[in-house]
Amino acid sequence: FMGRYKKAFSLYKRGDYWYYRTYDLNGIRTSAKTTGCTSKGAAQIYCERLFKDGLLWTGVSKLLSEYAKNFFNNDSAFVKDKQAQGKYSINTIKAYRAGLNTYIIPLAGRIRIADVNYSFLISMRQKLITQGLANRTINLIMATLKIITVNAQRDGLLAKNPFENFAPLPVGTSRDSFSVDEICLLVRSISDVYERELIILLALTGMRIKECAGIVSSDILEQNEFYFVNLTKQLIGKKYLPLKTKISRHIPIIPELVSLIHETPHTIKYIYQNINPIIKQIENAEARKLTIHSLRHFFITDAKSSGVNPLKVESIAGHSLRGIADVYTSFKPEDLTEILEWQRERFLLLNK
């Protein structure tokens, strides 16, 4: 689908002057134009300058949807080449593919590749902003489009990359989280037993929802009367895949949480659809951008503010901070009792 590379112009001499022709994507040459140059070298430089400035390409361009339709499919030349180089994980490819199919093609598929310029990028991003998407999500979608335009430029379909000097939106490092009272309200508002237990598990362990859904009974370990979740995988769709950080971790849990861990009867999409509307009923939920993922932020912020060693909290949460993994491997089960004490206190509150 990426096409065979064809040089953007050809030169020929007529009388004393050199002329150039461009091509459309069907390989048809356009009418000749003079360079005003009497030497081939000067004509070459002249045309290359036009091409760099975006003034050379005059042919009819393919639509963005025609060029990008199958760009991130598993069997595409682009994906196969990146995987051969050891680049892009399965999850990364899926994220790019989702951004392309869900946002880029519906919003910009009918745009000609030749018309994708800086002004178009600004307009495209504004449309995404008006949809209420988070800056991080918008940046990912625009990064997906950038990959496509870079390849279109290399294929000779764009004179220059429109993303030059196009800065991503700022992404704040602070994340809002639920309060203890809001978690209690959430638990009481959910009628489905599994979903209620899932909320408690996420809030008290800091696991991501796909990590929690991927746990099976054999992942529960017991050592010296301490229980751990041996977290090595996550459930995406119907497949067990490596963790986001690629690094497995042990999560200490109180015995009361062991009985809450079992195979999910619902898809992740179903859980989001059922729980997110309840979360939106919390005061200022939209302004605070509260989601199911905010339960993970609750674990991190509430445990730290309750006096739990921040290093242990970050380790259990699986944050890829420099040196964290090496330190965590040296922890003994008894070193994590403060985590278990915090879990027990919060568990009693959530089950009043």
Disulfide bonds with the S-S distance in Angstrom:
none
